[in-house]
Amino acid sequence: MRELSSLGHIENGVLKIHQKERFRRLISEFGDTRVIVIVKRLYKQRSNEENKYYWGCVIEYARQCINNAWGKDISKEMAHDILVMNCNFEEVHTEDGQILRLPLETHNLSTVDYEDFLEKCRQWIYEYFEVHVPLPNEQSDIFENSP
């Protein structure tokens, strides 16, 4: 066995392991060795619908806007990279006074943080290209009212 994990929760600062006896039994199978222990907050994963909205709507709007404004036919991955660089980054101040933007990954964003990211993407597209990206509940209106 190379890896072992268990669900649990923290209550009043104390870690409570689910199925504690089973977990202890499995730990004993490691024998005497060094290990790394990682405690990671459990977040709700975003849904397939949220991913479809981002890749099918937000990314597609970004691609079309970039193509129309800059004459560049870019891939979905490049559109994603551009949105991340402009909407999900950390600013780092260098010793010589420059400010660098370091892109952050989106796959580990909580649901709330992901919604904030989507809003920043919609705002960036509107501010840069003056194009309104529909919200998820507005998408069906567009398809129902199209010729």
Secondary structure, DSSP 8 states (H G I E B T S, - for coil): -------EEEETTEEEETTHHHHHHHHHTT-S---------------HHHHHHIIIIIHHHHHHHHHHHH-----HHHHHHHHHHHHSEEEEE-TTS-EEEEE--STT--HHHHHHHHHHHHHHHHHHH------HHHHHHHHHH--
